[in-house]
């Protein structure tokens, strides 16, 4: 069994869709995506509470059991603001937690960022202007300083940007229900280009195991 450990629901949905795409919607090797519910659910913080430590041990147990059964563990997380630091922190678990895995960090396993950075780079080129419009909107907000030269507004983050993109298209009631569950229709080429060269590093990483 291939177990893929991810930070959240969005990652889970995207990775599942992309694996199915790589396998041309055929039967891939058996795999399970484990949604950990956050980046900090895989390593112990300095002031971790006992219940959190117990939960962490259960996560490590999943790694151990899968390895003992001949399975493969993959971790796909966000690099966030510092790729090398994040990579070092997670890879250290191979020794400190004595677990075995291979690691990929969004967006491209070499740069800082997250899933949303990846998504920005794989939108259908025909609709790229939607993101450009959003950037113009964001820049306009940043220029709206009050009399004390302070910005009274919150700058939309990348999650908001991607949400604005996907909700700009007309949808059915069924689509709306899927959207509420975090499904951004990654398998639909109208919205996303899963053949984009930006995905090459992720493609190579996954094809080692699928």
TORRO-653212 format. One line per 5 residues: number of its first residue (from 1); their letters; for each residue y, x, z of N, C-alpha, C, O. Coordinates in Angstrom, 1 decimal. Atoms other than C-alpha are relative to their C-alpha. Layout:
% residues N
NUM) a) Y X Z Y X Z Y X Z Y X Z ~ ...
This chain:
% residues 210
1) xxxxx) -1.2 0.8 0.0 0.0 0.0 0.0 1.3 0.9 0.0 1.3 1.9 0.7 ~ -1.3 -0.7 0.0 3.5 1.2 -0.8 0.9 -0.9 0.8 1.2 -2.0 0.5 ~ -0.9 0.7 -0.9 5.9 0.2 2.0 1.4 0.6 -0.3 1.6 1.8 -0.2 ~ -1.3 -0.4 0.2 9.6 0.4 1.2 0.9 -0.6 1.1 1.1 -1.8 1.2 ~ -0.9 0.4 -1.2 12.0 0.3 4.2 1.4 0.1 -0.5 1.9 1.1 -0.9
6) xxxxx) -1.4 0.1 0.5 15.5 -0.9 3.4 0.9 -0.5 1.2 0.4 -1.0 2.2 ~ -0.9 0.4 -1.1 18.6 -1.7 5.5 0.2 -1.5 0.1 0.3 -2.0 1.2 ~ -0.4 1.4 -0.1 19.2 -5.3 4.6 -0.6 -0.9 -1.2 -1.3 -0.4 -2.0 ~ 0.5 1.0 1.0 18.5 -8.4 2.5 0.4 0.3 -1.4 -0.4 0.2 -2.4 ~ -0.5 -0.3 1.4 20.6 -7.4 -0.5 -0.8 1.1 -0.6 -1.2 1.1 -1.8
11) xxxxx) 0.8 -1.1 0.5 18.7 -4.1 -0.8 -1.4 -0.5 -0.4 -1.9 -0.1 -1.4 ~ 1.4 0.6 0.2 15.4 -6.0 -0.5 -0.1 -0.7 -1.4 -1.0 -0.5 -2.1 ~ 0.0 0.8 1.2 16.3 -8.4 -3.3 0.2 0.9 -1.3 -0.5 0.7 -2.3 ~ -0.2 -0.9 1.1 17.6 -5.7 -5.6 -1.2 0.9 -0.3 -1.6 0.9 -1.5 ~ 1.2 -0.9 0.3 14.7 -3.3 -5.2 -1.2 -0.8 -0.5 -1.8 -0.3 -1.5
16) xxxxx) 1.1 0.8 0.5 12.2 -6.0 -5.7 0.2 -0.4 -1.5 -0.7 -0.3 -2.3 ~ -0.3 0.3 1.3 13.9 -7.1 -8.9 -0.1 1.2 -1.0 -0.6 1.1 -2.1 ~ 0.1 -1.2 0.8 14.2 -3.6 -10.2 -1.4 0.5 -0.2 -1.7 1.0 -1.3 ~ 1.4 -0.4 0.2 10.6 -2.7 -9.6 -0.7 -1.0 -1.0 -1.5 -0.5 -1.8 ~ 0.6 0.9 1.0 9.6 -5.9 -11.5 0.5 0.3 -1.4 -0.3 0.2 -2.4
21) xxxxx) -0.6 -0.4 1.3 11.9 -4.8 -14.3 -0.7 1.2 -0.6 -1.1 1.2 -1.7 ~ 0.6 -1.2 0.5 10.4 -1.4 -14.5 -1.5 -0.2 -0.4 -2.0 0.5 -1.3 ~ 1.4 0.3 0.4 6.9 -2.9 -14.7 0.0 -1.2 -1.0 -1.1 -1.8 -1.3 ~ -0.1 1.1 1.0 8.1 -5.4 -17.4 -0.6 -1.3 0.5 -1.3 -2.0 -0.3 ~ 0.5 1.2 -0.7 7.3 -8.2 -15.0 -1.5 -0.1 0.0 -2.0 -1.2 0.2
26) xxxxx) 1.5 0.0 -0.2 3.7 -7.2 -15.0 -0.4 0.2 1.4 0.4 0.1 2.3 ~ 0.5 -0.2 -1.4 1.6 -6.4 -12.0 0.2 1.4 0.4 -0.4 2.3 -0.1 ~ -0.2 -1.4 -0.5 2.9 -3.4 -10.1 -1.0 0.3 1.1 -1.8 -0.6 1.5 ~ 0.9 -0.4 -1.1 1.0 -1.5 -7.5 0.4 -0.9 1.2 1.6 -1.2 1.4 ~ -0.3 0.8 -1.2 0.8 -3.5 -4.2 1.1 0.7 0.8 1.1 1.9 1.1
31) xxxxx) -1.1 -0.6 -0.8 4.0 -3.0 -2.3 0.6 -1.1 0.9 0.5 -2.3 0.7 ~ -0.7 0.9 -0.9 5.9 -4.5 0.6 1.3 0.6 0.3 1.5 1.8 0.6 ~ -1.3 -0.4 -0.3 9.6 -4.3 1.3 0.3 -0.4 1.4 0.2 -1.6 1.7 ~ -0.3 0.3 -1.4 10.5 -4.1 5.0 1.5 0.1 0.2 2.1 1.2 0.1 ~ -1.5 0.1 -0.3 14.0 -5.2 5.8 0.2 0.3 1.5 -0.2 -0.5 2.4
36) xxxxx) -0.2 -0.4 -1.4 15.0 -3.4 9.0 1.1 -0.6 0.6 1.2 -0.6 1.9 ~ -1.2 0.7 -0.6 18.2 -5.3 9.5 1.1 0.9 0.4 1.8 0.6 1.4 ~ -1.1 -0.9 -0.3 20.5 -2.3 9.6 -0.4 1.4 0.0 -1.5 1.8 0.2 ~ 0.3 -1.4 0.2 20.8 1.4 9.1 -0.4 0.7 1.3 -1.0 1.7 1.3 ~ 0.3 -0.6 -1.3 20.5 2.1 12.8 -1.3 -0.4 0.6 -1.6 0.0 1.7
41) xxxxx) 1.3 0.5 -0.5 17.2 0.4 13.2 -1.2 1.0 -0.3 -2.3 0.7 0.0 ~ 1.1 -0.9 0.3 15.3 3.5 12.1 0.1 1.3 0.9 -0.8 2.1 0.9 ~ -0.1 -1.2 -0.9 16.6 6.1 14.6 0.7 -0.4 1.3 1.5 -1.3 1.3 ~ -0.5 0.3 -1.3 17.4 6.1 18.3 1.4 0.5 0.2 1.7 1.7 0.0 ~ -1.4 -0.5 -0.3 21.1 6.2 19.3 0.0 0.7 1.4 -1.0 0.6 2.1
46) xxxxx) -0.1 -0.7 -1.2 22.3 8.2 22.2 -0.1 -0.9 1.3 -0.5 -0.5 2.3 ~ 0.0 1.0 -1.1 22.7 5.1 24.4 -0.9 -1.2 -0.3 -0.6 -2.3 0.0 ~ 0.9 1.1 0.4 19.8 3.1 23.1 -0.6 -0.7 1.2 -1.0 -0.1 2.2 ~ 0.6 0.8 -1.1 18.6 0.2 25.3 -1.5 0.0 -0.1 -2.0 0.2 -1.2 ~ 1.5 0.0 0.0 14.9 0.0 26.3 -0.6 -0.9 -1.1 -1.5 -0.6 -1.8
51) xxxxx) 0.5 0.9 1.0 14.4 -3.0 24.1 0.1 0.5 -1.5 -0.7 0.3 -2.3 ~ -0.2 -0.6 1.3 15.8 -1.2 21.1 -0.9 1.2 -0.3 -1.4 1.4 -1.4 ~ 1.0 -1.1 0.1 13.6 1.8 21.8 -1.4 -0.5 -0.3 -2.1 0.0 -1.1 ~ 1.3 0.6 0.2 10.6 -0.5 21.9 -0.1 -0.5 -1.5 -1.1 -0.4 -2.1 ~ 0.0 0.5 1.3 11.6 -2.1 18.6 -0.1 1.2 -1.0 -0.8 1.1 -2.0
56) xxxxx) 0.1 -1.2 0.8 12.0 1.4 17.1 -1.4 0.5 -0.1 -1.9 1.0 -1.1 ~ 1.4 -0.5 0.0 8.5 2.4 18.1 -0.9 -0.9 -0.8 -1.8 -0.4 -1.5 ~ 0.7 0.9 0.9 7.2 -0.7 16.3 0.2 0.4 -1.4 -0.7 0.3 -2.3 ~ -0.3 -0.4 1.3 8.9 0.5 13.2 -0.7 1.2 -0.4 -1.4 1.3 -1.4 ~ 0.8 -1.3 0.2 7.4 4.0 13.5 -1.5 -0.3 -0.1 -2.2 0.4 -0.9
61) xxxxx) 1.4 0.3 0.0 4.1 2.4 14.1 -0.4 -0.5 -1.4 -1.5 -0.3 -1.9 ~ 0.3 0.5 1.3 4.3 0.7 10.7 -0.1 1.2 -1.0 -1.0 1.2 -1.9 ~ 0.1 -1.2 0.8 4.9 4.1 9.1 -1.4 0.6 0.2 -2.1 1.0 -0.8 ~ 1.3 -0.7 -0.3 1.9 5.6 10.9 -1.2 -0.7 -0.5 -2.1 -0.1 -1.1 ~ 1.2 0.8 0.4 -0.5 2.8 10.2 -0.1 0.0 -1.5 -1.2 0.1 -2.1
66) xxxxx) 0.1 -0.1 1.5 0.4 2.8 6.5 -0.5 1.3 -0.5 -1.3 1.4 -1.4 ~ 0.4 -1.3 0.3 0.0 6.5 6.3 -1.5 0.2 0.2 -2.2 0.8 -0.6 ~ 1.4 -0.1 -0.4 -3.4 6.4 8.1 -0.9 -0.8 -1.0 -2.0 -0.4 -1.2 ~ 0.7 0.8 0.9 -4.5 3.8 5.6 0.1 0.4 -1.5 -0.3 -0.2 -2.4 ~ -0.1 -0.6 1.4 -3.7 6.0 2.6 1.2 -0.5 -0.7 1.3 -0.3 -1.9
71) xxxxx) -1.1 0.6 0.7 -0.4 4.2 1.9 1.2 1.0 -0.1 1.1 2.2 0.4 ~ -1.2 -0.8 0.2 3.0 5.6 0.9 1.2 -0.7 0.6 1.4 -1.9 0.4 ~ -1.2 0.5 -0.6 6.2 5.1 2.8 1.3 0.5 -0.7 1.4 1.7 -1.0 ~ -1.3 -0.3 0.6 9.6 5.0 1.1 1.1 -0.5 0.8 1.0 -1.7 1.3 ~ -1.2 0.5 -0.7 13.0 4.7 2.7 1.1 0.0 -1.1 1.4 1.1 -1.7
76) xxxxx) -1.2 0.1 0.9 15.9 3.5 0.5 1.2 -0.6 0.8 1.2 -1.8 1.1 ~ -1.1 0.4 -0.9 19.1 3.4 2.5 1.3 0.4 -0.8 1.3 1.0 -1.9 ~ -1.3 -0.4 0.5 22.9 3.8 1.8 0.3 1.4 0.5 0.0 1.8 1.6 ~ -0.5 -1.3 -0.4 24.4 7.3 1.8 1.2 -0.2 0.9 1.5 0.7 1.7 ~ -1.3 0.3 -0.7 27.6 5.8 3.2 1.0 1.1 -0.3 1.1 1.5 -1.5
81) xxxxx) -1.2 -0.9 0.2 30.5 8.3 3.6 -0.4 1.4 -0.2 0.4 2.2 -0.7 ~ 0.4 -1.4 0.0 28.5 11.5 3.7 -1.5 0.1 -0.4 -2.4 -0.1 0.4 ~ 1.4 0.0 0.5 25.4 11.9 1.5 -0.9 1.1 0.7 -1.9 0.7 1.2 ~ 0.8 -1.1 -0.6 24.2 15.3 2.9 -0.3 -0.3 1.4 -1.4 0.0 1.9 ~ 0.2 0.3 -1.4 24.7 14.2 6.5 -1.0 -1.1 0.2 -1.9 -1.0 1.0
86) xxxxx) 0.9 1.1 -0.1 22.9 11.0 6.0 -1.5 0.4 -0.4 -2.4 0.0 0.3 ~ 1.2 -0.5 0.4 20.1 12.7 4.2 -0.7 0.8 1.0 -1.9 0.7 1.3 ~ 0.5 -0.9 -1.0 19.7 15.3 6.9 -0.5 -0.8 1.2 -1.5 -0.5 1.8 ~ 0.3 0.9 -1.2 19.7 12.6 9.7 -1.3 -0.7 -0.2 -2.1 -0.7 0.7 ~ 1.2 0.8 0.2 17.0 10.6 8.1 -1.3 0.9 -0.2 -2.3 0.6 0.4
91) xxxxx) 1.1 -0.9 0.3 14.8 13.5 6.9 -0.5 0.6 1.3 -1.6 1.1 1.5 ~ 0.3 -0.6 -1.3 14.9 14.8 10.5 -1.1 -0.8 0.7 -1.8 -0.3 1.6 ~ 1.0 0.9 -0.6 12.7 11.8 11.5 -1.4 0.5 -0.3 -2.3 0.1 0.4 ~ 1.3 -0.5 0.3 9.8 13.5 9.8 -0.6 0.9 1.1 -1.8 0.9 1.4 ~ 0.4 -0.8 -1.1 9.7 15.9 12.7 0.2 -0.7 1.4 -0.7 -0.7 2.2
96) xxxxx) -0.3 0.6 -1.3 11.4 14.0 15.6 -0.9 -1.2 0.3 -1.3 -1.5 1.4 ~ 0.8 1.2 -0.2 9.4 10.8 15.0 -1.4 0.2 -0.5 -2.3 -0.7 -0.4 ~ 1.3 -0.3 0.5 6.5 12.4 13.3 -0.5 -1.0 -1.0 -1.7 -1.5 -0.9 ~ 0.3 1.0 1.0 6.5 10.0 10.4 0.1 0.6 -1.4 0.9 1.5 -1.6 ~ 0.0 -0.5 1.4 5.9 10.6 6.7 0.6 -1.0 -1.0 0.3 -2.2 -0.9
101) xxxxx) -0.7 0.9 1.0 8.1 9.2 3.9 0.7 0.8 -1.1 0.8 2.0 -0.9 ~ -0.9 -0.6 1.0 10.1 9.9 0.8 1.3 -0.8 0.0 1.2 -2.0 0.4 ~ -1.3 0.6 -0.3 13.8 9.2 0.8 0.8 -0.1 -1.3 0.9 0.8 -2.1 ~ -1.0 0.2 1.1 16.3 7.8 -1.7 1.2 -0.7 0.7 1.1 -1.6 1.4 ~ -1.2 0.6 -0.6 19.9 7.1 -0.8 0.9 -0.6 -1.1 1.2 0.1 -2.1
106) xxxxx) -0.9 0.6 0.9 22.1 4.7 -2.7 1.4 0.7 0.1 1.7 1.1 1.2 ~ 0.2 0.7 1.2 24.0 4.8 -4.9 -0.9 0.8 -1.0 -1.6 0.1 -1.8 ~ 0.7 -0.8 1.0 22.3 7.7 -6.9 -0.7 1.2 0.6 -1.1 2.1 -0.2 ~ 0.7 -1.1 -0.6 20.7 10.0 -4.4 0.7 1.4 -0.1 0.0 2.4 0.0 ~ -0.7 -1.3 0.0 23.4 12.6 -4.7 1.5 -0.2 0.4 2.2 0.8 0.7
111) xxxxx) -1.4 0.3 -0.3 26.8 10.9 -4.0 0.1 -0.9 1.2 -0.8 -1.6 1.6 ~ -0.3 1.0 -1.1 28.4 9.0 -1.1 0.0 -1.4 -0.6 0.3 -1.5 -1.8 ~ -0.1 1.3 0.5 28.4 5.3 -1.3 -1.2 -0.9 0.5 -1.8 -0.6 1.5 ~ 1.0 1.0 -0.4 26.0 2.3 -1.1 -0.5 -0.8 -1.2 -0.2 -0.5 -2.3 ~ 0.5 0.8 1.0 24.3 -0.4 -3.0 1.1 -0.6 -0.9 0.9 -0.7 -2.1
116) xxxxx) -1.1 0.6 0.8 27.6 -1.9 -4.1 0.6 0.9 -1.0 1.0 0.5 -2.0 ~ -0.5 -1.0 1.0 28.7 1.3 -5.7 -1.0 0.0 -1.2 -0.5 0.1 -2.4 ~ 0.9 0.1 1.1 25.5 1.2 -7.7 0.2 -1.2 -0.9 0.2 -1.1 -2.1 ~ -0.2 1.2 0.8 26.1 -2.4 -8.7 1.2 0.0 -0.9 1.2 -0.5 -2.0 ~ -1.2 -0.2 0.8 29.6 -1.6 -9.9 -0.3 0.7 -1.3 0.3 0.4 -2.3
121) xxxxx) 0.3 -0.9 1.2 28.1 0.9 -12.3 -1.1 -0.6 -0.9 -1.4 0.0 -1.9 ~ 1.0 0.6 0.9 25.5 -1.5 -13.8 0.3 -1.4 -0.4 -0.5 -2.1 -0.9 ~ -0.4 1.3 0.5 27.5 -4.6 -14.5 -0.1 0.0 -1.5 0.0 1.0 -2.2 ~ 0.0 0.2 1.4 27.1 -5.9 -18.0 1.4 0.5 -0.6 2.4 -0.1 -0.2 ~ -1.3 -0.5 0.5 29.8 -3.9 -20.0 0.9 -1.1 -0.5 2.1 -1.0 -0.5
126) xxxxx) -0.8 1.1 0.6 30.9 -7.2 -21.6 0.9 -0.7 1.1 1.9 -1.3 0.7 ~ -0.7 0.7 -1.1 32.1 -8.4 -18.2 0.7 1.0 0.9 1.2 0.6 2.0 ~ -0.7 -1.1 -0.8 33.6 -5.1 -16.9 1.4 -0.4 0.4 1.9 0.0 1.5 ~ -1.4 0.3 -0.2 37.0 -6.6 -17.1 0.2 -0.9 1.3 1.2 -0.8 1.9 ~ -0.1 0.8 -1.3 36.2 -8.9 -14.1 0.2 0.9 1.2 1.0 0.6 2.1
131) xxxxx) -0.2 -1.0 -1.0 36.0 -5.8 -11.9 1.3 0.6 -0.1 2.0 0.9 0.9 ~ -1.3 -0.6 0.2 39.1 -4.4 -13.4 1.1 -0.9 0.5 2.1 -0.5 1.1 ~ -1.0 1.0 -0.5 41.0 -7.6 -12.6 0.0 0.0 1.6 1.0 -0.1 2.2 ~ 0.1 0.0 -1.5 39.7 -7.4 -9.0 0.7 1.3 0.5 1.4 1.2 1.6 ~ -0.7 -1.2 -0.4 41.0 -3.8 -8.8 1.5 -0.2 0.0 2.2 0.3 0.9
136) xxxxx) -1.5 0.3 0.1 44.4 -5.0 -9.9 0.4 -0.8 1.1 1.5 -0.6 1.7 ~ -0.3 0.9 -1.1 44.3 -7.7 -7.3 0.1 0.9 1.3 1.0 0.7 2.1 ~ 0.0 -0.9 -1.2 43.4 -5.1 -4.6 1.2 0.9 0.1 1.8 1.0 1.1 ~ -1.2 -0.9 0.1 46.1 -2.7 -5.7 1.3 -0.8 0.3 2.2 -0.3 1.0 ~ -1.2 0.8 -0.3 48.6 -5.6 -5.5 0.2 -0.3 1.5 1.3 -0.2 2.0
141) xxxxx) 0.0 0.3 -1.5 47.6 -6.4 -1.9 0.6 1.3 0.7 1.4 1.2 1.6 ~ -0.4 -1.3 -0.6 48.1 -2.7 -1.0 1.5 0.2 -0.1 2.1 1.0 0.7 ~ -1.4 -0.2 0.2 51.7 -2.9 -2.2 0.9 -1.0 0.8 2.1 -0.9 0.8 ~ -0.7 1.1 -0.7 52.6 -5.9 0.0 0.3 0.4 1.4 -0.2 -0.1 2.4 ~ -0.3 -0.4 -1.4 54.1 -4.1 3.0 1.1 -0.9 0.6 1.9 -1.4 -0.1
146) xxxxx) -1.0 0.9 -0.7 56.1 -6.0 5.6 1.3 0.9 0.3 1.4 2.0 -0.2 ~ -1.3 -0.7 -0.3 59.6 -5.0 6.9 -0.2 1.3 0.8 0.7 2.1 0.8 ~ 0.3 -1.2 -0.8 58.0 -2.4 9.2 -0.8 1.0 -0.8 -1.4 1.9 -0.2 ~ 0.8 -0.8 0.9 56.3 -0.8 6.2 -1.5 0.0 0.4 -2.2 1.0 0.2 ~ 1.4 0.2 -0.4 52.9 -2.1 7.6 -0.6 -1.0 -1.0 0.0 -1.9 -1.5
151) xxxxx) 0.8 0.9 0.9 50.2 -3.8 5.5 -0.5 -1.1 0.9 -1.4 -0.9 1.7 ~ 0.4 1.2 -0.8 49.7 -7.3 7.0 -1.3 -0.6 -0.5 -1.8 -1.6 0.1 ~ 1.2 0.6 0.6 46.6 -8.0 4.9 -1.2 1.0 0.1 -1.1 2.2 0.1 ~ 1.2 -0.8 0.1 43.0 -6.8 4.9 -0.4 0.3 -1.5 -0.3 -0.6 -2.3 ~ 0.3 -0.4 1.4 41.9 -4.9 1.8 -1.5 -0.4 -0.2 -2.4 0.0 0.6
156) xxxxx) 1.4 0.4 0.3 38.7 -6.5 0.3 -0.9 1.2 -0.2 -0.5 2.2 -0.8 ~ 0.9 -1.1 0.2 35.7 -4.3 0.5 -0.9 -0.2 -1.2 -0.7 -1.1 -2.0 ~ 0.8 0.1 1.2 33.1 -3.6 -2.1 -1.0 -1.2 0.0 -1.3 -1.7 -1.1 ~ 0.9 1.1 -0.1 30.7 -6.3 -0.9 0.8 -1.3 -0.6 0.2 -2.1 -1.3 ~ -0.8 1.1 0.4 33.6 -8.8 -1.5 0.2 0.1 -1.5 0.2 -0.9 -2.2
161) xxxxx) -0.2 -0.2 1.5 34.2 -7.3 -5.0 -1.2 -0.4 -0.8 -1.1 -1.1 -1.8 ~ 1.2 0.3 0.8 30.6 -7.7 -6.1 -0.3 -1.5 0.1 -0.7 -2.2 -0.8 ~ 0.1 1.5 -0.2 30.5 -11.3 -4.6 1.0 -0.7 -1.0 0.6 -1.7 -1.6 ~ -1.0 0.6 0.9 33.7 -12.1 -6.6 -0.5 0.1 -1.4 -0.3 -0.9 -2.2 ~ 0.5 -0.1 1.3 32.1 -10.8 -9.7 -1.1 -1.0 -0.3 -1.0 -1.7 -1.3
166) xxxxx) 1.2 0.8 0.3 28.8 -12.7 -9.5 0.4 -1.5 0.1 -0.2 -2.4 -0.6 ~ -0.4 1.4 -0.2 30.6 -16.0 -8.4 1.0 -0.4 -1.1 1.5 -1.5 -1.1 ~ -0.9 0.4 1.0 32.9 -15.8 -11.4 -0.6 -0.7 -1.2 0.0 -1.3 -2.0 ~ 0.7 0.7 1.0 30.2 -17.2 -13.6 -0.4 -1.4 0.4 -0.6 -1.7 1.5 ~ 0.3 1.3 -0.2 29.4 -20.8 -14.0 -1.5 -0.1 0.5 -2.3 0.7 0.0
171) xxxxx) 1.3 0.0 -0.6 26.3 -21.8 -12.0 -0.5 -1.5 0.2 0.3 -2.4 0.3 ~ 0.6 1.3 -0.3 23.9 -24.7 -11.5 -0.1 -0.1 1.5 0.1 0.8 2.2 ~ 0.2 0.2 -1.4 23.2 -26.2 -8.1 -1.1 0.8 0.5 -1.1 1.3 1.6 ~ 1.1 -0.8 -0.4 19.9 -24.4 -8.0 0.5 1.5 0.1 0.1 2.2 1.1 ~ -0.6 -1.4 -0.1 21.8 -21.1 -8.7 0.8 0.2 1.3 0.7 1.2 1.9
176) xxxxx) -0.8 -0.1 -1.2 24.1 -21.9 -5.9 -0.8 0.2 1.3 -0.4 1.0 2.2 ~ 0.9 -0.2 -1.1 21.2 -22.2 -3.5 -0.5 1.4 0.1 -0.7 2.0 1.2 ~ 0.5 -1.3 0.1 19.8 -18.9 -4.6 1.1 1.0 0.4 0.8 2.0 1.1 ~ -1.1 -0.9 -0.3 23.2 -17.3 -4.3 0.3 0.1 1.6 0.6 1.1 2.1 ~ -0.2 0.0 -1.5 23.5 -18.4 -0.6 -1.0 0.8 0.7 -0.8 1.3 1.8
181) xxxxx) 1.1 -0.8 -0.6 20.3 -16.5 0.0 0.1 1.5 -0.3 -0.7 2.3 0.0 ~ -0.3 -1.4 0.4 21.8 -13.3 -1.4 -0.6 0.4 -1.3 -0.6 1.6 -1.6 ~ 0.5 -0.4 1.3 20.2 -13.5 -4.8 1.1 0.0 -1.0 1.7 -1.0 -1.3 ~ -1.0 -0.2 1.0 22.6 -12.1 -7.3 -0.5 0.1 -1.4 0.2 0.6 -2.3 ~ 0.6 0.2 1.4 20.3 -12.7 -10.3 -0.1 1.4 -0.7 0.4 1.5 -1.9
186) xxxxx) 0.1 -1.3 0.6 19.6 -9.0 -10.9 -0.9 0.1 -1.3 -0.7 1.0 -2.1 ~ 0.8 0.0 1.2 17.0 -9.9 -13.5 0.6 -0.6 -1.2 0.0 -0.7 -2.3 ~ -0.7 0.6 1.1 19.6 -11.6 -15.7 0.9 1.0 -0.7 1.9 1.4 -0.1 ~ -0.8 -1.0 0.7 21.0 -9.3 -18.4 1.4 -0.4 -0.3 2.2 0.4 -0.7 ~ -1.3 0.5 0.2 24.0 -11.5 -18.7 1.0 0.7 1.0 2.1 0.9 0.7
191) xxxxx) -0.8 -0.5 -1.1 25.2 -10.1 -15.4 -0.1 1.5 0.2 0.8 2.2 0.5 ~ 0.3 -1.4 -0.4 23.5 -6.7 -15.0 -0.7 0.7 -1.1 -1.5 0.1 -1.8 ~ 0.6 -0.8 1.0 22.4 -3.9 -17.2 -1.0 1.0 0.8 -0.7 2.1 1.2 ~ 1.0 -0.8 -0.7 19.1 -2.6 -15.6 -0.5 1.2 -0.8 -1.3 1.9 -0.4 ~ 0.3 -1.2 0.9 18.8 -0.1 -18.5 1.1 1.0 0.1 1.0 2.1 -0.6
196) xxxxx) -1.1 -0.9 -0.1 22.0 1.6 -17.5 -0.4 1.4 0.5 -1.3 1.5 1.3 ~ 0.4 -1.4 -0.3 21.8 5.4 -17.3 0.3 0.3 1.5 -0.3 1.2 2.0 ~ -0.3 -0.2 -1.4 23.3 5.2 -13.8 -1.2 -0.2 0.9 -1.3 0.3 2.0 ~ 1.2 0.3 -0.8 19.9 4.0 -12.6 -1.1 1.0 -0.2 -2.2 0.9 0.4 ~ 1.1 -1.0 0.4 18.0 7.0 -14.0 -0.6 0.6 1.2 -1.8 0.8 1.3
201) xxxxx) 0.5 -0.7 -1.2 17.7 8.7 -10.6 -0.9 -0.9 0.8 -2.0 -0.5 1.3 ~ 0.9 1.0 -0.8 16.3 5.6 -8.9 -1.2 -0.3 -0.8 -2.3 -0.5 -0.2 ~ 1.1 0.2 0.9 14.1 5.0 -11.9 -1.1 1.1 0.2 -2.3 0.8 0.3 ~ 1.0 -1.2 -0.2 12.5 8.5 -11.6 -0.6 -0.1 1.3 -1.8 0.2 1.5 ~ 0.5 0.1 -1.3 12.2 8.1 -7.9 -1.2 -1.0 0.1 -2.2 -0.7 0.7
206) xxxxx) 1.0 1.1 -0.1 10.3 4.8 -8.1 -1.2 0.2 -0.9 -2.3 -0.1 -0.5 ~ 1.1 -0.1 0.9 8.2 5.7 -11.1 -1.0 1.1 0.5 -2.1 1.2 -0.1 ~ 1.0 -0.9 -0.6 6.6 8.5 -9.1 -1.1 -0.7 0.8 -2.2 -0.2 1.0 ~ 1.0 0.7 -0.9 4.8 5.8 -7.1 -0.4 -1.3 -0.7 -1.4 -1.9 -0.2 ~ 0.3 1.2 0.7 4.7 2.8 -9.5 -0.4 0.2 -1.4 -0.8 -0.7 -2.2
